[in-house]
Amino acid sequence: MFSYLDPGTGSMIVTAIAGGAAGLALTGKMGFRRLKSKITGKPISQSESVEDDSDDEDDE
């Protein structure tokens, strides 16, 4: 049953690993922000929860 792997199988495995890593990174980032807000007592502001990179483009 495992004697043949379709050529797309490797790509599917790499994509699944990359998606899982991205999901873990996002979950960790959100968890850290929640923990930080509980420790400092400051609420998570809307501007912190949604990152906007448009500020970097204005500097150019």
N, CA, C, O and CB atoms as a CASP TS submission, in Angstrom:
PFRMAT TS
TARGET T0000
AUTHOR 0000-0000-0000
METHOD Language model
MODEL 1
PARENT N/A
ATOM      1  N   MET     1       0.816  -1.181   0.000  1.00  0.00           N
ATOM      2  CA  MET     1       0.000   0.000   0.000  1.00  0.00           C
ATOM      3  C   MET     1       0.871   1.261   0.000  1.00  0.00           C
ATOM      4  O   MET     1       0.482   2.256  -0.610  1.00  0.00           O
ATOM      5  CB  MET     1      -0.934  -0.011   1.199  1.00  0.00           C
ATOM      6  N   PHE     2       2.022   1.255   0.655  1.00  0.00           N
ATOM      7  CA  PHE     2       2.892   2.415   0.718  1.00  0.00           C
ATOM      8  C   PHE     2       4.018   2.346  -0.310  1.00  0.00           C
ATOM      9  O   PHE     2       4.978   3.110  -0.217  1.00  0.00           O
ATOM     10  CB  PHE     2       3.471   2.548   2.106  1.00  0.00           C
ATOM     11  N   SER     3       3.921   1.463  -1.270  1.00  0.00           N
ATOM     12  CA  SER     3       5.010   1.297  -2.226  1.00  0.00           C
ATOM     13  C   SER     3       5.035   2.401  -3.273  1.00  0.00           C
ATOM     14  O   SER     3       6.060   2.589  -3.929  1.00  0.00           O
ATOM     15  CB  SER     3       4.899  -0.045  -2.907  1.00  0.00           C
ATOM     16  N   TYR     4       3.951   3.133  -3.449  1.00  0.00           N
ATOM     17  CA  TYR     4       3.916   4.185  -4.456  1.00  0.00           C
ATOM     18  C   TYR     4       3.358   5.470  -3.846  1.00  0.00           C
ATOM     19  O   TYR     4       2.290   5.472  -3.233  1.00  0.00           O
ATOM     20  CB  TYR     4       3.071   3.748  -5.674  1.00  0.00           C
ATOM     21  N   LEU     5       4.091   6.544  -4.025  1.00  0.00           N
ATOM     22  CA  LEU     5       3.624   7.860  -3.602  1.00  0.00           C
ATOM     23  C   LEU     5       3.502   8.730  -4.848  1.00  0.00           C
ATOM     24  O   LEU     5       4.451   8.860  -5.621  1.00  0.00           O
ATOM     25  CB  LEU     5       4.596   8.506  -2.545  1.00  0.00           C
ATOM     26  N   ASP     6       2.375   9.300  -5.028  1.00  0.00           N
ATOM     27  CA  ASP     6       2.129  10.195  -6.153  1.00  0.00           C
ATOM     28  C   ASP     6       3.066  11.399  -6.061  1.00  0.00           C
ATOM     29  O   ASP     6       3.387  11.820  -4.950  1.00  0.00           O
ATOM     30  CB  ASP     6       0.645  10.654  -6.180  1.00  0.00           C
ATOM     31  N   PRO     7       3.514  11.965  -7.171  1.00  0.00           N
ATOM     32  CA  PRO     7       4.412  13.122  -7.117  1.00  0.00           C
ATOM     33  C   PRO     7       3.832  14.316  -6.349  1.00  0.00           C
ATOM     34  O   PRO     7       4.592  15.104  -5.784  1.00  0.00           O
ATOM     35  CB  PRO     7       4.754  13.554  -8.518  1.00  0.00           C
ATOM     36  N   GLY     8       2.538  14.460  -6.317  1.00  0.00           N
ATOM     37  CA  GLY     8       1.931  15.560  -5.580  1.00  0.00           C
ATOM     38  C   GLY     8       1.887  15.346  -4.081  1.00  0.00           C
ATOM     39  O   GLY     8       1.563  16.270  -3.334  1.00  0.00           O
ATOM     40  N   THR     9       2.205  14.151  -3.630  1.00  0.00           N
ATOM     41  CA  THR     9       2.135  13.851  -2.201  1.00  0.00           C
ATOM     42  C   THR     9       3.151  14.656  -1.404  1.00  0.00           C
ATOM     43  O   THR     9       2.837  15.149  -0.320  1.00  0.00           O
ATOM     44  CB  THR     9       2.355  12.367  -1.964  1.00  0.00           C
ATOM     45  N   GLY    10       4.351  14.792  -1.923  1.00  0.00           N
ATOM     46  CA  GLY    10       5.380  15.575  -1.233  1.00  0.00           C
ATOM     47  C   GLY    10       4.968  17.020  -1.085  1.00  0.00           C
ATOM     48  O   GLY    10       5.164  17.627  -0.032  1.00  0.00           O
ATOM     49  N   SER    11       4.396  17.573  -2.141  1.00  0.00           N
ATOM     50  CA  SER    11       3.919  18.957  -2.094  1.00  0.00           C
ATOM     51  C   SER    11       2.800  19.103  -1.076  1.00  0.00           C
ATOM     52  O   SER    11       2.743  20.094  -0.348  1.00  0.00           O
ATOM     53  CB  SER    11       3.437  19.413  -3.481  1.00  0.00           C
ATOM     54  N   MET    12       1.915  18.126  -1.024  1.00  0.00           N
ATOM     55  CA  MET    12       0.808  18.173  -0.068  1.00  0.00           C
ATOM     56  C   MET    12       1.335  18.116   1.366  1.00  0.00           C
ATOM     57  O   MET    12       0.831  18.824   2.237  1.00  0.00           O
ATOM     58  CB  MET    12      -0.176  17.012  -0.322  1.00  0.00           C
ATOM     59  N   ILE    13       2.326  17.293   1.612  1.00  0.00           N
ATOM     60  CA  ILE    13       2.903  17.178   2.957  1.00  0.00           C
ATOM     61  C   ILE    13       3.581  18.480   3.362  1.00  0.00           C
ATOM     62  O   ILE    13       3.413  18.943   4.490  1.00  0.00           O
ATOM     63  CB  ILE    13       3.911  16.012   3.018  1.00  0.00           C
ATOM     64  N   VAL    14       4.355  19.081   2.438  1.00  0.00           N
ATOM     65  CA  VAL    14       5.034  20.343   2.731  1.00  0.00           C
ATOM     66  C   VAL    14       4.013  21.448   3.004  1.00  0.00           C
ATOM     67  O   VAL    14       4.199  22.253   3.916  1.00  0.00           O
ATOM     68  CB  VAL    14       5.959  20.745   1.563  1.00  0.00           C
ATOM     69  N   THR    15       2.947  21.487   2.224  1.00  0.00           N
ATOM     70  CA  THR    15       1.904  22.495   2.424  1.00  0.00           C
ATOM     71  C   THR    15       1.210  22.316   3.769  1.00  0.00           C
ATOM     72  O   THR    15       0.922  23.298   4.453  1.00  0.00           O
ATOM     73  CB  THR    15       0.876  22.427   1.295  1.00  0.00           C
ATOM     74  N   ALA    16       0.943  21.085   4.148  1.00  0.00           N
ATOM     75  CA  ALA    16       0.307  20.817   5.434  1.00  0.00           C
ATOM     76  C   ALA    16       1.212  21.235   6.592  1.00  0.00           C
ATOM     77  O   ALA    16       0.738  21.791   7.582  1.00  0.00           O
ATOM     78  CB  ALA    16      -0.050  19.331   5.552  1.00  0.00           C
ATOM     79  N   ILE    17       2.496  20.971   6.469  1.00  0.00           N
ATOM     80  CA  ILE    17       3.447  21.356   7.520  1.00  0.00           C
ATOM     81  C   ILE    17       3.548  22.881   7.611  1.00  0.00           C
ATOM     82  O   ILE    17       3.567  23.441   8.707  1.00  0.00           O
ATOM     83  CB  ILE    17       4.848  20.738   7.245  1.00  0.00           C
ATOM     84  N   ALA    18       3.612  23.554   6.448  1.00  0.00           N
ATOM     85  CA  ALA    18       3.699  25.014   6.446  1.00  0.00           C
ATOM     86  C   ALA    18       2.428  25.641   7.027  1.00  0.00           C
ATOM     87  O   ALA    18       2.503  26.610   7.782  1.00  0.00           O
ATOM     88  CB  ALA    18       3.940  25.533   5.018  1.00  0.00           C
ATOM     89  N   GLY    19       1.283  25.097   6.681  1.00  0.00           N
ATOM     90  CA  GLY    19       0.030  25.610   7.233  1.00  0.00           C
ATOM     91  C   GLY    19      -0.065  25.396   8.729  1.00  0.00           C
ATOM     92  O   GLY    19      -0.542  26.267   9.456  1.00  0.00           O
ATOM     93  N   GLY    20       0.380  24.256   9.189  1.00  0.00           N
ATOM     94  CA  GLY    20       0.382  23.987  10.624  1.00  0.00           C
ATOM     95  C   GLY    20       1.313  24.916  11.377  1.00  0.00           C
ATOM     96  O   GLY    20       0.981  25.393  12.462  1.00  0.00           O
ATOM     97  N   ALA    21       2.484  25.177  10.800  1.00  0.00           N
ATOM     98  CA  ALA    21       3.440  26.088  11.435  1.00  0.00           C
ATOM     99  C   ALA    21       2.874  27.505  11.493  1.00  0.00           C
ATOM    100  O   ALA    21       3.033  28.195  12.500  1.00  0.00           O
ATOM    101  CB  ALA    21       4.782  26.082  10.674  1.00  0.00           C
ATOM    102  N   ALA    22       2.210  27.943  10.415  1.00  0.00           N
ATOM    103  CA  ALA    22       1.611  29.273  10.410  1.00  0.00           C
ATOM    104  C   ALA    22       0.488  29.365  11.446  1.00  0.00           C
ATOM    105  O   ALA    22       0.350  30.381  12.127  1.00  0.00           O
ATOM    106  CB  ALA    22       1.075  29.613   9.008  1.00  0.00           C
ATOM    107  N   GLY    23      -0.295  28.323  11.560  1.00  0.00           N
ATOM    108  CA  GLY    23      -1.366  28.297  12.551  1.00  0.00           C
ATOM    109  C   GLY    23      -0.839  28.339  13.970  1.00  0.00           C
ATOM    110  O   GLY    23      -1.387  29.039  14.822  1.00  0.00           O
ATOM    111  N   LEU    24       0.218  27.594  14.224  1.00  0.00           N
ATOM    112  CA  LEU    24       0.834  27.610  15.554  1.00  0.00           C
ATOM    113  C   LEU    24       1.431  28.977  15.873  1.00  0.00           C
ATOM    114  O   LEU    24       1.329  29.461  17.000  1.00  0.00           O
ATOM    115  CB  LEU    24       1.919  26.531  15.652  1.00  0.00           C
ATOM    116  N   ALA    25       2.053  29.593  14.872  1.00  0.00           N
ATOM    117  CA  ALA    25       2.647  30.914  15.095  1.00  0.00           C
ATOM    118  C   ALA    25       1.572  31.944  15.419  1.00  0.00           C
ATOM    119  O   ALA    25       1.744  32.756  16.329  1.00  0.00           O
ATOM    120  CB  ALA    25       3.449  31.358  13.862  1.00  0.00           C
ATOM    121  N   LEU    26       0.487  31.918  14.693  1.00  0.00           N
ATOM    122  CA  LEU    26      -0.606  32.861  14.946  1.00  0.00           C
ATOM    123  C   LEU    26      -1.254  32.623  16.303  1.00  0.00           C
ATOM    124  O   LEU    26      -1.562  33.571  17.026  1.00  0.00           O
ATOM    125  CB  LEU    26      -1.658  32.756  13.850  1.00  0.00           C
ATOM    126  N   THR    27      -1.458  31.363  16.644  1.00  0.00           N
ATOM    127  CA  THR    27      -2.039  31.026  17.943  1.00  0.00           C
ATOM    128  C   THR    27      -1.117  31.480  19.075  1.00  0.00           C
ATOM    129  O   THR    27      -1.583  32.011  20.083  1.00  0.00           O
ATOM    130  CB  THR    27      -2.302  29.509  18.042  1.00  0.00           C
ATOM    131  N   GLY    28       0.175  31.273  18.909  1.00  0.00           N
ATOM    132  CA  GLY    28       1.134  31.708  19.914  1.00  0.00           C
ATOM    133  C   GLY    28       1.171  33.215  20.066  1.00  0.00           C
ATOM    134  O   GLY    28       1.260  33.734  21.179  1.00  0.00           O
ATOM    135  N   LYS    29       1.102  33.916  18.947  1.00  0.00           N
ATOM    136  CA  LYS    29       1.121  35.377  18.976  1.00  0.00           C
ATOM    137  C   LYS    29      -0.110  35.922  19.689  1.00  0.00           C
ATOM    138  O   LYS    29      -0.006  36.834  20.509  1.00  0.00           O
ATOM    139  CB  LYS    29       1.199  35.941  17.552  1.00  0.00           C
ATOM    140  N   MET    30      -1.281  35.359  19.376  1.00  0.00           N
ATOM    141  CA  MET    30      -2.508  35.813  20.023  1.00  0.00           C
ATOM    142  C   MET    30      -2.490  35.478  21.510  1.00  0.00           C
ATOM    143  O   MET    30      -2.907  36.287  22.338  1.00  0.00           O
ATOM    144  CB  MET    30      -3.735  35.182  19.351  1.00  0.00           C
ATOM    145  N   GLY    31      -2.012  34.298  21.845  1.00  0.00           N
ATOM    146  CA  GLY    31      -1.945  33.908  23.246  1.00  0.00           C
ATOM    147  C   GLY    31      -0.999  34.787  24.038  1.00  0.00           C
ATOM    148  O   GLY    31      -1.281  35.147  25.182  1.00  0.00           O
ATOM    149  N   PHE    32       0.139  35.137  23.418  1.00  0.00           N
ATOM    150  CA  PHE    32       1.094  36.009  24.100  1.00  0.00           C
ATOM    151  C   PHE    32       0.490  37.388  24.346  1.00  0.00           C
ATOM    152  O   PHE    32       0.683  37.968  25.414  1.00  0.00           O
ATOM    153  CB  PHE    32       2.388  36.135  23.281  1.00  0.00           C
ATOM    154  N   ARG    33      -0.242  37.918  23.362  1.00  0.00           N
ATOM    155  CA  ARG    33      -0.873  39.227  23.542  1.00  0.00           C
ATOM    156  C   ARG    33      -1.926  39.192  24.640  1.00  0.00           C
ATOM    157  O   ARG    33      -2.044  40.136  25.421  1.00  0.00           O
ATOM    158  CB  ARG    33      -1.503  39.698  22.235  1.00  0.00           C
ATOM    159  N   ARG    34      -2.691  38.106  24.700  1.00  0.00           N
ATOM    160  CA  ARG    34      -3.705  37.995  25.764  1.00  0.00           C
ATOM    161  C   ARG    34      -3.044  37.895  27.130  1.00  0.00           C
ATOM    162  O   ARG    34      -3.490  38.530  28.086  1.00  0.00           O
ATOM    163  CB  ARG    34      -4.612  36.770  25.529  1.00  0.00           C
ATOM    164  N   LEU    35      -1.986  37.104  27.225  1.00  0.00           N
ATOM    165  CA  LEU    35      -1.260  36.968  28.490  1.00  0.00           C
ATOM    166  C   LEU    35      -0.647  38.301  28.892  1.00  0.00           C
ATOM    167  O   LEU    35      -0.708  38.689  30.059  1.00  0.00           O
ATOM    168  CB  LEU    35      -0.165  35.889  28.379  1.00  0.00           C
ATOM    169  N   LYS    36      -0.062  38.995  27.941  1.00  0.00           N
ATOM    170  CA  LYS    36       0.547  40.294  28.211  1.00  0.00           C
ATOM    171  C   LYS    36      -0.492  41.303  28.690  1.00  0.00           C
ATOM    172  O   LYS    36      -0.221  42.092  29.596  1.00  0.00           O
ATOM    173  CB  LYS    36       1.252  40.820  26.961  1.00  0.00           C
ATOM    174  N   SER    37      -1.691  41.279  28.080  1.00  0.00           N
ATOM    175  CA  SER    37      -2.728  42.220  28.493  1.00  0.00           C
ATOM    176  C   SER    37      -3.242  41.899  29.889  1.00  0.00           C
ATOM    177  O   SER    37      -3.615  42.809  30.630  1.00  0.00           O
ATOM    178  CB  SER    37      -3.880  42.208  27.497  1.00  0.00           C
ATOM    179  N   LYS    38      -3.268  40.633  30.258  1.00  0.00           N
ATOM    180  CA  LYS    38      -3.704  40.272  31.610  1.00  0.00           C
ATOM    181  C   LYS    38      -2.666  40.679  32.641  1.00  0.00           C
ATOM    182  O   LYS    38      -3.020  41.101  33.742  1.00  0.00           O
ATOM    183  CB  LYS    38      -3.975  38.767  31.706  1.00  0.00           C
ATOM    184  N   ILE    39      -1.402  40.559  32.302  1.00  0.00           N
ATOM    185  CA  ILE    39      -0.334  40.921  33.238  1.00  0.00           C
ATOM    186  C   ILE    39      -0.272  42.429  33.426  1.00  0.00           C
ATOM    187  O   ILE    39      -0.163  42.910  34.554  1.00  0.00           O
ATOM    188  CB  ILE    39       1.021  40.394  32.742  1.00  0.00           C
ATOM    189  N   THR    40      -0.339  43.179  32.331  1.00  0.00           N
ATOM    190  CA  THR    40      -0.222  44.635  32.420  1.00  0.00           C
ATOM    191  C   THR    40      -1.533  45.305  32.799  1.00  0.00           C
ATOM    192  O   THR    40      -1.528  46.442  33.270  1.00  0.00           O
ATOM    193  CB  THR    40       0.265  45.193  31.109  1.00  0.00           C
ATOM    194  N   GLY    41      -2.643  44.627  32.606  1.00  0.00           N
ATOM    195  CA  GLY    41      -3.945  45.200  32.923  1.00  0.00           C
ATOM    196  C   GLY    41      -4.501  46.084  31.830  1.00  0.00           C
ATOM    197  O   GLY    41      -5.584  46.650  31.982  1.00  0.00           O
ATOM    198  N   LYS    42      -3.775  46.214  30.726  1.00  0.00           N
ATOM    199  CA  LYS    42      -4.243  47.029  29.613  1.00  0.00           C
ATOM    200  C   LYS    42      -5.053  46.157  28.657  1.00  0.00           C
ATOM    201  O   LYS    42      -4.650  45.034  28.354  1.00  0.00           O
ATOM    202  CB  LYS    42      -3.052  47.700  28.875  1.00  0.00           C
ATOM    203  N   PRO    43      -6.181  46.658  28.184  1.00  0.00           N
ATOM    204  CA  PRO    43      -6.946  45.881  27.207  1.00  0.00           C
ATOM    205  C   PRO    43      -6.232  45.857  25.858  1.00  0.00           C
ATOM    206  O   PRO    43      -5.445  46.746  25.535  1.00  0.00           O
ATOM    207  CB  PRO    43      -8.364  46.459  27.046  1.00  0.00           C
ATOM    208  N   ILE    44      -6.524  44.826  25.090  1.00  0.00           N
ATOM    209  CA  ILE    44      -5.947  44.720  23.753  1.00  0.00           C
ATOM    210  C   ILE    44      -6.711  45.688  22.861  1.00  0.00           C
ATOM    211  O   ILE    44      -7.920  45.549  22.679  1.00  0.00           O
ATOM    212  CB  ILE    44      -6.015  43.241  23.198  1.00  0.00           C
ATOM    213  N   SER    45      -6.006  46.668  22.306  1.00  0.00           N
ATOM    214  CA  SER    45      -6.678  47.655  21.461  1.00  0.00           C
ATOM    215  C   SER    45      -6.912  47.085  20.068  1.00  0.00           C
ATOM    216  O   SER    45      -6.250  46.132  19.657  1.00  0.00           O
ATOM    217  CB  SER    45      -5.853  48.955  21.377  1.00  0.00           C
ATOM    218  N   GLN    46      -7.848  47.672  19.355  1.00  0.00           N
ATOM    219  CA  GLN    46      -8.172  47.229  18.006  1.00  0.00           C
ATOM    220  C   GLN    46      -6.971  47.409  17.085  1.00  0.00           C
ATOM    221  O   GLN    46      -6.753  46.578  16.204  1.00  0.00           O
ATOM    222  CB  GLN    46      -9.386  47.998  17.462  1.00  0.00           C
ATOM    223  N   SER    47      -6.185  48.473  17.263  1.00  0.00           N
ATOM    224  CA  SER    47      -5.044  48.717  16.398  1.00  0.00           C
ATOM    225  C   SER    47      -3.951  47.675  16.626  1.00  0.00           C
ATOM    226  O   SER    47      -3.202  47.362  15.700  1.00  0.00           O
ATOM    227  CB  SER    47      -4.493  50.121  16.632  1.00  0.00           C
ATOM    228  N   GLU    48      -3.846  47.129  17.847  1.00  0.00           N
ATOM    229  CA  GLU    48      -2.859  46.082  18.106  1.00  0.00           C
ATOM    230  C   GLU    48      -3.296  44.747  17.542  1.00  0.00           C
ATOM    231  O   GLU    48      -2.467  43.982  17.049  1.00  0.00           O
ATOM    232  CB  GLU    48      -2.608  45.952  19.594  1.00  0.00           C
ATOM    233  N   SER    49      -4.598  44.453  17.607  1.00  0.00           N
ATOM    234  CA  SER    49      -5.062  43.143  17.185  1.00  0.00           C
ATOM    235  C   SER    49      -5.064  42.993  15.673  1.00  0.00           C
ATOM    236  O   SER    49      -4.942  41.878  15.166  1.00  0.00           O
ATOM    237  CB  SER    49      -6.443  42.889  17.725  1.00  0.00           C
ATOM    238  N   VAL    50      -5.201  44.099  14.939  1.00  0.00           N
ATOM    239  CA  VAL    50      -5.154  44.047  13.480  1.00  0.00           C
ATOM    240  C   VAL    50      -3.945  44.846  13.044  1.00  0.00           C
ATOM    241  O   VAL    50      -3.940  46.075  13.113  1.00  0.00           O
ATOM    242  CB  VAL    50      -6.474  44.601  12.830  1.00  0.00           C
ATOM    243  N   GLU    51      -2.918  44.138  12.594  1.00  0.00           N
ATOM    244  CA  GLU    51      -1.707  44.819  12.183  1.00  0.00           C
ATOM    245  C   GLU    51      -1.868  45.370  10.780  1.00  0.00           C
ATOM    246  O   GLU    51      -2.369  44.688   9.886  1.00  0.00           O
ATOM    247  CB  GLU    51      -0.507  43.879  12.255  1.00  0.00           C
ATOM    248  N   ASP    52      -1.439  46.610  10.595  1.00  0.00           N
ATOM    249  CA  ASP    52      -1.531  47.261   9.302  1.00  0.00           C
ATOM    250  C   ASP    52      -0.137  47.740   8.926  1.00  0.00           C
ATOM    251  O   ASP    52       0.446  48.570   9.624  1.00  0.00           O
ATOM    252  CB  ASP    52      -2.556  48.444   9.325  1.00  0.00           C
ATOM    253  N   ASP    53       0.390  47.231   7.848  1.00  0.00           N
ATOM    254  CA  ASP    53       1.726  47.592   7.406  1.00  0.00           C
ATOM    255  C   ASP    53       1.736  48.843   6.535  1.00  0.00           C
ATOM    256  O   ASP    53       2.776  49.187   5.973  1.00  0.00           O
ATOM    257  CB  ASP    53       2.341  46.445   6.655  1.00  0.00           C
ATOM    258  N   SER    54       0.615  49.523   6.413  1.00  0.00           N
ATOM    259  CA  SER    54       0.565  50.707   5.567  1.00  0.00           C
ATOM    260  C   SER    54       1.405  51.843   6.148  1.00  0.00           C
ATOM    261  O   SER    54       1.807  52.737   5.403  1.00  0.00           O
ATOM    262  CB  SER    54      -0.877  51.162   5.386  1.00  0.00           C
ATOM    263  N   ASP    55       1.683  51.838   7.444  1.00  0.00           N
ATOM    264  CA  ASP    55       2.517  52.866   8.049  1.00  0.00           C
ATOM    265  C   ASP    55       3.935  52.802   7.505  1.00  0.00           C
ATOM    266  O   ASP    55       4.580  53.835   7.331  1.00  0.00           O
ATOM    267  CB  ASP    55       2.528  52.721   9.566  1.00  0.00           C
ATOM    268  N   ASP    56       4.424  51.597   7.236  1.00  0.00           N
ATOM    269  CA  ASP    56       5.780  51.430   6.709  1.00  0.00           C
ATOM    270  C   ASP    56       5.893  51.987   5.298  1.00  0.00           C
ATOM    271  O   ASP    56       6.952  52.488   4.919  1.00  0.00           O
ATOM    272  CB  ASP    56       6.182  49.954   6.722  1.00  0.00           C
ATOM    273  N   GLU    57       4.826  51.910   4.515  1.00  0.00           N
ATOM    274  CA  GLU    57       4.847  52.382   3.144  1.00  0.00           C
ATOM    275  C   GLU    57       4.867  53.902   3.084  1.00  0.00           C
ATOM    276  O   GLU    57       5.381  54.463   2.116  1.00  0.00           O
ATOM    277  CB  GLU    57       3.651  51.843   2.385  1.00  0.00           C
ATOM    278  N   ASP    58       4.322  54.588   4.089  1.00  0.00           N
ATOM    279  CA  ASP    58       4.273  56.041   4.093  1.00  0.00           C
ATOM    280  C   ASP    58       5.650  56.665   4.306  1.00  0.00           C
ATOM    281  O   ASP    58       5.877  57.810   3.914  1.00  0.00           O
ATOM    282  CB  ASP    58       3.321  56.520   5.164  1.00  0.00           C
ATOM    283  N   ASP    59       6.567  55.926   4.921  1.00  0.00           N
ATOM    284  CA  ASP    59       7.896  56.456   5.221  1.00  0.00           C
ATOM    285  C   ASP    59       8.760  56.590   3.973  1.00  0.00           C
ATOM    286  O   ASP    59       9.745  57.328   3.991  1.00  0.00           O
ATOM    287  CB  ASP    59       8.593  55.567   6.229  1.00  0.00           C
ATOM    288  N   GLU    60       8.425  55.914   2.918  1.00  0.00           N
ATOM    289  CA  GLU    60       9.268  55.915   1.715  1.00  0.00           C
ATOM    290  C   GLU    60       9.144  57.163   0.908  1.00  0.00           C
ATOM    291  O   GLU    60       9.796  57.296  -0.128  1.00  0.00           O
ATOM    292  CB  GLU    60       8.940  54.758   0.855  1.00  0.00           C
TER
END
